Amino acid sequence: MIVVELFFGRDIPGRAPLTDAEWDGFAATDITPRFPEGLTMFDGDGQWRVPETGAIVREKAKIVLAAVAPSSDLESRIDAVRQAYRRNFHQQSVGVITAPACGAF
């Protein structure tokens, strides 16, 4: 299996943070169709360092964890989710980690 972890910041430039309703809509239209085998979504407290200033920025986050079978289209599915979130919510980035794993359901 491949374990996929995606990290979505909830602070949106120029407006209030991403709402639960907005997240639910995004998950239903952009994440679930690309990971129909199943996934887990949970809340997190993220932080990152601004390279130019060294300042630490903290924000609420959504984390998606999916364990999926290796497939030739996995990279494009992950990229589609990341690009959709960046585009829809004006984000600079969406973090991703992928790693091989042994697993069963």
N, CA, C and O atoms as CSV, one atom per row, in Angstrom:
chain,resi,resn,atom,element,x,y,z
A,1,MET,N,N,0.838,-1.181,0.000
A,1,MET,CA,C,0.000,0.000,0.000
A,1,MET,C,C,0.883,1.245,0.000
A,1,MET,O,O,2.082,1.188,0.273
A,2,ILE,N,N,0.258,2.348,-0.310
A,2,ILE,CA,C,0.885,3.666,-0.216
A,2,ILE,C,C,0.072,4.478,0.783
A,2,ILE,O,O,-1.151,4.563,0.673
A,3,VAL,N,N,0.753,5.072,1.758
A,3,VAL,CA,C,0.085,5.967,2.691
A,3,VAL,C,C,0.256,7.389,2.165
A,3,VAL,O,O,1.371,7.836,1.893
A,4,VAL,N,N,-0.860,8.085,2.029
A,4,VAL,CA,C,-0.884,9.463,1.550
A,4,VAL,C,C,-1.380,10.349,2.685
A,4,VAL,O,O,-2.444,10.105,3.252
A,5,GLU,N,N,-0.605,11.373,3.010
A,5,GLU,CA,C,-1.017,12.366,3.997
A,5,GLU,C,C,-1.026,13.724,3.313
A,5,GLU,O,O,-0.043,14.119,2.685
A,6,LEU,N,N,-2.127,14.429,3.436
A,6,LEU,CA,C,-2.283,15.760,2.858
A,6,LEU,C,C,-2.575,16.760,3.972
A,6,LEU,O,O,-3.342,16.468,4.890
A,7,PHE,N,N,-1.962,17.938,3.890
A,7,PHE,CA,C,-2.083,18.951,4.929
A,7,PHE,C,C,-2.628,20.240,4.313
A,7,PHE,O,O,-1.991,20.849,3.453
A,8,PHE,N,N,-3.818,20.645,4.768
A,8,PHE,CA,C,-4.532,21.790,4.218
A,8,PHE,C,C,-4.659,22.875,5.281
A,8,PHE,O,O,-5.329,22.674,6.294
A,9,GLY,N,N,-4.018,24.031,5.060
A,9,GLY,CA,C,-4.177,25.154,5.970
A,9,GLY,C,C,-5.562,25.766,5.812
A,9,GLY,O,O,-6.105,25.816,4.708
A,10,ARG,N,N,-6.135,26.233,6.927
A,10,ARG,CA,C,-7.494,26.784,6.894
A,10,ARG,C,C,-7.532,28.309,6.841
A,10,ARG,O,O,-8.602,28.883,6.637
A,11,ASP,N,N,-6.391,28.982,7.020
A,11,ASP,CA,C,-6.381,30.442,6.914
A,11,ASP,C,C,-6.439,30.819,5.440
A,11,ASP,O,O,-5.647,30.339,4.629
A,12,ILE,N,N,-7.389,31.684,5.110
A,12,ILE,CA,C,-7.595,32.109,3.724
A,12,ILE,C,C,-7.232,33.594,3.631
A,12,ILE,O,O,-7.781,34.406,4.375
A,13,PRO,N,N,-6.317,33.961,2.730
A,13,PRO,CA,C,-5.921,35.369,2.619
A,13,PRO,C,C,-7.126,36.278,2.329
A,13,PRO,O,O,-7.939,35.996,1.449
A,14,GLY,N,N,-7.215,37.370,3.091
A,14,GLY,CA,C,-8.222,38.388,2.829
A,14,GLY,C,C,-9.621,38.086,3.336
A,14,GLY,O,O,-10.561,38.813,3.015
A,15,ARG,N,N,-9.775,37.029,4.121
A,15,ARG,CA,C,-11.108,36.697,4.630
A,15,ARG,C,C,-10.994,35.802,5.855
A,15,ARG,O,O,-9.897,35.468,6.301
A,16,ALA,N,N,-12.138,35.427,6.382
A,16,ALA,CA,C,-12.168,34.531,7.550
A,16,ALA,C,C,-11.651,33.145,7.158
A,16,ALA,O,O,-11.636,32.801,5.976
A,17,PRO,N,N,-11.228,32.349,8.144
A,17,PRO,CA,C,-10.742,30.995,7.839
A,17,PRO,C,C,-11.800,30.119,7.173
A,17,PRO,O,O,-12.997,30.400,7.237
A,18,LEU,N,N,-11.335,29.071,6.542
A,18,LEU,CA,C,-12.195,28.089,5.897
A,18,LEU,C,C,-13.203,27.546,6.906
A,18,LEU,O,O,-12.830,27.147,8.010
A,19,THR,N,N,-14.470,27.531,6.528
A,19,THR,CA,C,-15.506,27.024,7.422
A,19,THR,C,C,-15.624,25.507,7.305
A,19,THR,O,O,-15.129,24.906,6.352
A,20,ASP,N,N,-16.279,24.904,8.278
A,20,ASP,CA,C,-16.522,23.463,8.215
A,20,ASP,C,C,-17.383,23.117,7.005
A,20,ASP,O,O,-17.163,22.089,6.365
A,21,ALA,N,N,-18.358,23.961,6.685
A,21,ALA,CA,C,-19.216,23.707,5.516
A,21,ALA,C,C,-18.406,23.767,4.222
A,21,ALA,O,O,-18.609,22.946,3.327
A,22,GLU,N,N,-17.488,24.733,4.116
A,22,GLU,CA,C,-16.633,24.808,2.926
A,22,GLU,C,C,-15.749,23.571,2.823
A,22,GLU,O,O,-15.576,23.016,1.737
A,23,TRP,N,N,-15.190,23.138,3.950
A,23,TRP,CA,C,-14.356,21.938,3.941
A,23,TRP,C,C,-15.169,20.726,3.519
A,23,TRP,O,O,-14.730,19.942,2.679
A,24,ASP,N,N,-16.347,20.572,4.097
A,24,ASP,CA,C,-17.201,19.422,3.761
A,24,ASP,C,C,-17.512,19.400,2.270
A,24,ASP,O,O,-17.484,18.339,1.647
A,25,GLY,N,N,-17.810,20.565,1.692
A,25,GLY,CA,C,-18.079,20.646,0.257
A,25,GLY,C,C,-16.865,20.271,-0.574
A,25,GLY,O,O,-16.975,19.526,-1.548
A,26,PHE,N,N,-15.705,20.791,-0.187
A,26,PHE,CA,C,-14.474,20.474,-0.912
A,26,PHE,C,C,-14.160,18.984,-0.814
A,26,PHE,O,O,-13.809,18.348,-1.808
A,27,ALA,N,N,-14.287,18.441,0.377
A,27,ALA,CA,C,-14.012,17.012,0.563
A,27,ALA,C,C,-14.944,16.163,-0.305
A,27,ALA,O,O,-14.512,15.184,-0.914
A,28,ALA,N,N,-16.212,16.540,-0.356
A,28,ALA,CA,C,-17.191,15.760,-1.131
A,28,ALA,C,C,-16.953,15.843,-2.632
A,28,ALA,O,O,-17.133,14.854,-3.342
A,29,THR,N,N,-16.551,17.009,-3.122
A,29,THR,CA,C,-16.420,17.178,-4.572
A,29,THR,C,C,-15.020,16.911,-5.103
A,29,THR,O,O,-14.862,16.515,-6.258
A,30,ASP,N,N,-13.991,17.125,-4.265
A,30,ASP,CA,C,-12.618,17.045,-4.771
A,30,ASP,C,C,-11.766,15.928,-4.172
A,30,ASP,O,O,-10.861,15.423,-4.836
A,31,ILE,N,N,-12.042,15.537,-2.930
A,31,ILE,CA,C,-11.207,14.499,-2.314
A,31,ILE,C,C,-11.840,13.117,-2.461
A,31,ILE,O,O,-11.221,12.205,-3.009
A,32,THR,N,N,-13.058,12.962,-1.978
A,32,THR,CA,C,-13.703,11.643,-1.966
A,32,THR,C,C,-13.752,10.975,-3.339
A,32,THR,O,O,-13.472,9.780,-3.430
A,33,PRO,N,N,-14.096,11.693,-4.413
A,33,PRO,CA,C,-14.104,11.028,-5.723
A,33,PRO,C,C,-12.725,10.511,-6.161
A,33,PRO,O,O,-12.640,9.571,-6.951
A,34,ARG,N,N,-11.662,11.113,-5.658
A,34,ARG,CA,C,-10.313,10.691,-6.042
A,34,ARG,C,C,-9.744,9.618,-5.111
A,34,ARG,O,O,-8.738,8.981,-5.424
A,35,PHE,N,N,-10.397,9.428,-3.969
A,35,PHE,CA,C,-9.986,8.395,-3.011
A,35,PHE,C,C,-11.214,7.621,-2.530
A,35,PHE,O,O,-11.510,7.604,-1.336
A,36,PRO,N,N,-11.927,6.982,-3.458
A,36,PRO,CA,C,-13.180,6.318,-3.083
A,36,PRO,C,C,-12.982,5.086,-2.202
A,36,PRO,O,O,-13.938,4.600,-1.597
A,37,GLU,N,N,-11.748,4.576,-2.123
A,37,GLU,CA,C,-11.486,3.399,-1.299
A,37,GLU,C,C,-11.657,3.701,0.178
A,37,GLU,O,O,-11.915,2.796,0.971
A,38,GLY,N,N,-11.518,4.964,0.556
A,38,GLY,CA,C,-11.659,5.377,1.938
A,38,GLY,C,C,-10.508,6.243,2.393
A,38,GLY,O,O,-9.432,6.226,1.795
A,39,LEU,N,N,-10.731,6.996,3.445
A,39,LEU,CA,C,-9.747,7.914,3.994
A,39,LEU,C,C,-10.193,8.355,5.364
A,39,LEU,O,O,-11.321,8.089,5.780
A,40,THR,N,N,-9.307,9.027,6.061
A,40,THR,CA,C,-9.621,9.610,7.358
A,40,THR,C,C,-9.268,11.088,7.305
A,40,THR,O,O,-8.211,11.464,6.797
A,41,MET,N,N,-10.160,11.927,7.832
A,41,MET,CA,C,-9.919,13.367,7.891
A,41,MET,C,C,-9.956,13.796,9.353
A,41,MET,O,O,-10.830,13.380,10.114
A,42,PHE,N,N,-8.994,14.633,9.734
A,42,PHE,CA,C,-9.000,15.124,11.105
A,42,PHE,C,C,-8.417,16.526,11.167
A,42,PHE,O,O,-7.780,16.999,10.226
A,43,ASP,N,N,-8.653,17.178,12.301
A,43,ASP,CA,C,-8.189,18.541,12.523
A,43,ASP,C,C,-6.779,18.530,13.083
A,43,ASP,O,O,-6.375,17.597,13.777
A,44,GLY,N,N,-6.041,19.579,12.770
A,44,GLY,CA,C,-4.693,19.718,13.291
A,44,GLY,C,C,-4.376,21.172,13.583
A,44,GLY,O,O,-5.099,22.078,13.170
A,45,ASP,N,N,-3.298,21.376,14.290
A,45,ASP,CA,C,-2.756,22.708,14.556
A,45,ASP,C,C,-1.414,22.760,13.855
A,45,ASP,O,O,-0.435,22.176,14.319
A,46,GLY,N,N,-1.376,23.461,12.737
A,46,GLY,CA,C,-0.165,23.507,11.933
A,46,GLY,C,C,0.680,24.725,12.219
A,46,GLY,O,O,0.212,25.714,12.782
A,47,GLN,N,N,1.940,24.635,11.817
A,47,GLN,CA,C,2.812,25.802,11.847
A,47,GLN,C,C,3.873,25.639,10.784
A,47,GLN,O,O,4.236,24.525,10.408
A,48,TRP,N,N,4.363,26.761,10.309
A,48,TRP,CA,C,5.421,26.769,9.311
A,48,TRP,C,C,6.220,28.056,9.464
A,48,TRP,O,O,5.755,29.035,10.048
A,49,ARG,N,N,7.431,28.027,8.925
A,49,ARG,CA,C,8.324,29.189,9.032
A,49,ARG,C,C,8.368,29.918,7.706
A,49,ARG,O,O,8.559,29.301,6.658
A,50,VAL,N,N,8.194,31.221,7.748
A,50,VAL,CA,C,8.297,32.060,6.562
A,50,VAL,C,C,9.774,32.178,6.211
A,50,VAL,O,O,10.541,32.732,6.999
A,51,PRO,N,N,10.200,31.672,5.044
A,51,PRO,CA,C,11.631,31.673,4.715
A,51,PRO,C,C,12.268,33.064,4.729
A,51,PRO,O,O,13.406,33.226,5.168
A,52,GLU,N,N,11.534,34.060,4.249
A,52,GLU,CA,C,12.111,35.408,4.126
A,52,GLU,C,C,12.346,36.083,5.471
A,52,GLU,O,O,13.304,36.841,5.623
A,53,THR,N,N,11.476,35.814,6.459
A,53,THR,CA,C,11.566,36.525,7.733
A,53,THR,C,C,11.929,35.634,8.916
A,53,THR,O,O,12.373,36.124,9.955
A,54,GLY,N,N,11.741,34.342,8.760
A,54,GLY,CA,C,11.970,33.424,9.870
A,54,GLY,C,C,10.821,33.368,10.858
A,54,GLY,O,O,10.873,32.626,11.839
A,55,ALA,N,N,9.769,34.162,10.597
A,55,ALA,CA,C,8.613,34.179,11.499
A,55,ALA,C,C,7.881,32.837,11.461
A,55,ALA,O,O,7.772,32.202,10.412
A,56,ILE,N,N,7.390,32.427,12.610
A,56,ILE,CA,C,6.592,31.207,12.708
A,56,ILE,C,C,5.119,31.590,12.580
A,56,ILE,O,O,4.627,32.460,13.298
A,57,VAL,N,N,4.429,30.932,11.664
A,57,VAL,CA,C,3.003,31.166,11.442
A,57,VAL,C,C,2.255,29.920,11.895
A,57,VAL,O,O,2.620,28.802,11.533
A,58,ARG,N,N,1.219,30.116,12.677
A,58,ARG,CA,C,0.395,29.007,13.147
A,58,ARG,C,C,-1.006,29.157,12.577
A,58,ARG,O,O,-1.534,30.263,12.457
A,59,GLU,N,N,-1.600,28.007,12.226
A,59,GLU,CA,C,-2.977,28.038,11.740
A,59,GLU,C,C,-3.625,26.681,11.925
A,59,GLU,O,O,-2.949,25.655,12.005
A,60,LYS,N,N,-4.940,26.693,11.991
A,60,LYS,CA,C,-5.705,25.450,12.030
A,60,LYS,C,C,-5.537,24.759,10.684
A,60,LYS,O,O,-5.337,25.411,9.659
A,61,ALA,N,N,-5.621,23.435,10.697
A,61,ALA,CA,C,-5.418,22.670,9.469
A,61,ALA,C,C,-6.387,21.496,9.424
A,61,ALA,O,O,-6.930,21.067,10.442
A,62,LYS,N,N,-6.582,21.001,8.232
A,62,LYS,CA,C,-7.262,19.733,8.003
A,62,LYS,C,C,-6.206,18.771,7.476
A,62,LYS,O,O,-5.370,19.143,6.653
A,63,ILE,N,N,-6.250,17.546,7.951
A,63,ILE,CA,C,-5.304,16.529,7.528
A,63,ILE,C,C,-6.101,15.360,6.971
A,63,ILE,O,O,-7.073,14.909,7.578
A,64,VAL,N,N,-5.682,14.880,5.818
A,64,VAL,CA,C,-6.309,13.719,5.197
A,64,VAL,C,C,-5.280,12.598,5.162
A,64,VAL,O,O,-4.144,12.799,4.731
A,65,LEU,N,N,-5.681,11.433,5.611
A,65,LEU,CA,C,-4.831,10.256,5.636
A,65,LEU,C,C,-5.538,9.151,4.859
A,65,LEU,O,O,-6.670,8.784,5.172
A,66,ALA,N,N,-4.859,8.628,3.846
A,66,ALA,CA,C,-5.427,7.551,3.037
A,66,ALA,C,C,-4.370,6.480,2.809
A,66,ALA,O,O,-3.214,6.790,2.522
A,67,ALA,N,N,-4.768,5.231,2.936
A,67,ALA,CA,C,-3.907,4.100,2.598
A,67,ALA,C,C,-4.520,3.460,1.360
A,67,ALA,O,O,-5.632,2.934,1.405
A,68,VAL,N,N,-3.778,3.513,0.250
A,68,VAL,CA,C,-4.333,3.086,-1.036
A,68,VAL,C,C,-3.394,2.105,-1.736
A,68,VAL,O,O,-2.198,2.047,-1.450
A,69,ALA,N,N,-3.960,1.352,-2.643
A,69,ALA,CA,C,-3.146,0.459,-3.470
A,69,ALA,C,C,-2.321,1.301,-4.438
A,69,ALA,O,O,-2.811,2.312,-4.941
A,70,PRO,N,N,-1.092,0.908,-4.703
A,70,PRO,CA,C,-0.300,1.633,-5.704
A,70,PRO,C,C,-1.028,1.611,-7.050
A,70,PRO,O,O,-1.600,0.594,-7.441
A,71,SER,N,N,-0.999,2.734,-7.745
A,71,SER,CA,C,-1.622,2.800,-9.064
A,71,SER,C,C,-0.905,3.834,-9.923
A,71,SER,O,O,-0.268,4.753,-9.409
A,72,SER,N,N,-1.017,3.675,-11.218
A,72,SER,CA,C,-0.330,4.577,-12.145
A,72,SER,C,C,-0.898,5.994,-12.094
A,72,SER,O,O,-0.217,6.940,-12.491
A,73,ASP,N,N,-2.130,6.158,-11.615
A,73,ASP,CA,C,-2.740,7.490,-11.587
A,73,ASP,C,C,-2.711,8.144,-10.203
A,73,ASP,O,O,-3.286,9.218,-10.029
A,74,LEU,N,N,-2.056,7.522,-9.215
A,74,LEU,CA,C,-2.076,8.065,-7.858
A,74,LEU,C,C,-1.485,9.464,-7.794
A,74,LEU,O,O,-2.066,10.346,-7.161
A,75,GLU,N,N,-0.363,9.684,-8.422
A,75,GLU,CA,C,0.269,11.008,-8.390
A,75,GLU,C,C,-0.646,12.074,-8.984
A,75,GLU,O,O,-0.728,13.180,-8.449
A,76,SER,N,N,-1.328,11.763,-10.072
A,76,SER,CA,C,-2.219,12.753,-10.691
A,76,SER,C,C,-3.455,13.004,-9.820
A,76,SER,O,O,-3.966,14.124,-9.793
A,77,ARG,N,N,-3.937,11.990,-9.114
A,77,ARG,CA,C,-5.071,12.194,-8.206
A,77,ARG,C,C,-4.678,13.102,-7.045
A,77,ARG,O,O,-5.425,14.009,-6.677
A,78,ILE,N,N,-3.500,12.855,-6.471
A,78,ILE,CA,C,-3.009,13.699,-5.388
A,78,ILE,C,C,-2.828,15.136,-5.875
A,78,ILE,O,O,-3.254,16.080,-5.209
A,79,ASP,N,N,-2.201,15.296,-7.028
A,79,ASP,CA,C,-1.953,16.633,-7.573
A,79,ASP,C,C,-3.257,17.364,-7.864
A,79,ASP,O,O,-3.348,18.571,-7.639
A,80,ALA,N,N,-4.262,16.657,-8.358
A,80,ALA,CA,C,-5.560,17.296,-8.647
A,80,ALA,C,C,-6.195,17.844,-7.377
A,80,ALA,O,O,-6.753,18.941,-7.390
A,81,VAL,N,N,-6.117,17.098,-6.287
A,81,VAL,CA,C,-6.668,17.573,-5.015
A,81,VAL,C,C,-5.900,18.804,-4.540
A,81,VAL,O,O,-6.504,19.799,-4.140
A,82,ARG,N,N,-4.584,18.738,-4.583
A,82,ARG,CA,C,-3.765,19.856,-4.124
A,82,ARG,C,C,-4.013,21.115,-4.947
A,82,ARG,O,O,-4.158,22.205,-4.394
A,83,GLN,N,N,-4.060,20.966,-6.257
A,83,GLN,CA,C,-4.282,22.122,-7.126
A,83,GLN,C,C,-5.676,22.717,-6.925
A,83,GLN,O,O,-5.836,23.938,-6.934
A,84,ALA,N,N,-6.674,21.867,-6.746
A,84,ALA,CA,C,-8.039,22.369,-6.530
A,84,ALA,C,C,-8.113,23.187,-5.248
A,84,ALA,O,O,-8.732,24.252,-5.229
A,85,TYR,N,N,-7.498,22.709,-4.191
A,85,TYR,CA,C,-7.535,23.455,-2.930
A,85,TYR,C,C,-6.788,24.776,-3.055
A,85,TYR,O,O,-7.266,25.815,-2.601
A,86,ARG,N,N,-5.619,24.728,-3.668
A,86,ARG,CA,C,-4.847,25.960,-3.853
A,86,ARG,C,C,-5.642,26.982,-4.664
A,86,ARG,O,O,-5.678,28.163,-4.319
A,87,ARG,N,N,-6.267,26.531,-5.721
A,87,ARG,CA,C,-7.045,27.417,-6.590
A,87,ARG,C,C,-8.299,27.939,-5.885
A,87,ARG,O,O,-8.564,29.142,-5.894
A,88,ASN,N,N,-9.060,27.046,-5.283
A,88,ASN,CA,C,-10.348,27.426,-4.689
A,88,ASN,C,C,-10.197,28.322,-3.462
A,88,ASN,O,O,-11.043,29.179,-3.208
A,89,PHE,N,N,-9.117,28.122,-2.700
A,89,PHE,CA,C,-8.983,28.831,-1.431
A,89,PHE,C,C,-7.717,29.684,-1.353
A,89,PHE,O,O,-7.279,30.052,-0.263
A,90,HIS,N,N,-7.131,29.996,-2.508
A,90,HIS,CA,C,-6.014,30.945,-2.616
A,90,HIS,C,C,-4.859,30.592,-1.676
A,90,HIS,O,O,-4.337,31.445,-0.958
A,91,GLN,N,N,-4.476,29.317,-1.700
A,91,GLN,CA,C,-3.391,28.836,-0.845
A,91,GLN,C,C,-2.072,28.810,-1.595
A,91,GLN,O,O,-2.033,28.582,-2.804
A,92,GLN,N,N,-1.000,29.046,-0.867
A,92,GLN,CA,C,0.331,28.975,-1.448
A,92,GLN,C,C,0.737,27.527,-1.689
A,92,GLN,O,O,1.409,27.218,-2.673
A,93,SER,N,N,0.326,26.637,-0.780
A,93,SER,CA,C,0.720,25.236,-0.923
A,93,SER,C,C,-0.229,24.329,-0.155
A,93,SER,O,O,-0.989,24.779,0.703
A,94,VAL,N,N,-0.168,23.054,-0.479
A,94,VAL,CA,C,-0.806,21.976,0.274
A,94,VAL,C,C,0.282,20.934,0.482
A,94,VAL,O,O,0.851,20.420,-0.481
A,95,GLY,N,N,0.568,20.626,1.735
A,95,GLY,CA,C,1.618,19.659,2.025
A,95,GLY,C,C,1.186,18.252,1.682
A,95,GLY,O,O,0.003,17.918,1.758
A,96,VAL,N,N,2.158,17.420,1.299
A,96,VAL,CA,C,1.866,16.021,0.994
A,96,VAL,C,C,3.053,15.163,1.404
A,96,VAL,O,O,4.211,15.537,1.220
A,97,ILE,N,N,2.735,14.011,1.962
A,97,ILE,CA,C,3.724,12.972,2.249
A,97,ILE,C,C,3.167,11.676,1.702
A,97,ILE,O,O,2.004,11.350,1.941
A,98,THR,N,N,3.985,10.930,0.969
A,98,THR,CA,C,3.601,9.588,0.536
A,98,THR,C,C,4.694,8.631,0.985
A,98,THR,O,O,5.880,8.961,0.960
A,99,ALA,N,N,4.272,7.438,1.396
A,99,ALA,CA,C,5.248,6.445,1.856
A,99,ALA,C,C,4.688,5.053,1.633
A,99,ALA,O,O,3.492,4.825,1.815
A,100,PRO,N,N,5.548,4.121,1.240
A,100,PRO,CA,C,5.098,2.741,1.121
A,100,PRO,C,C,4.817,2.163,2.509
A,100,PRO,O,O,5.465,2.535,3.487
A,101,ALA,N,N,3.859,1.264,2.584
A,101,ALA,CA,C,3.501,0.669,3.868
A,101,ALA,C,C,2.872,-0.706,3.650
A,101,ALA,O,O,2.339,-1.004,2.581
A,102,CYS,N,N,2.947,-1.518,4.672
A,102,CYS,CA,C,2.203,-2.780,4.686
A,102,CYS,C,C,0.892,-2.502,5.404
A,102,CYS,O,O,0.881,-1.844,6.444
A,103,GLY,N,N,-0.195,-2.989,4.867
A,103,GLY,CA,C,-1.483,-2.740,5.499
A,103,GLY,C,C,-2.544,-3.652,4.942
A,103,GLY,O,O,-2.373,-4.256,3.882
A,104,ALA,N,N,-3.636,-3.748,5.659
A,104,ALA,CA,C,-4.774,-4.541,5.219
A,104,ALA,C,C,-6.030,-3.996,5.862
A,104,ALA,O,O,-5.985,-3.416,6.947
A,105,PHE,N,N,-7.153,-4.183,5.186
A,105,PHE,CA,C,-8.454,-3.779,5.729
A,105,PHE,C,C,-9.377,-4.964,5.696
A,105,PHE,O,O,-10.533,-4.858,6.106
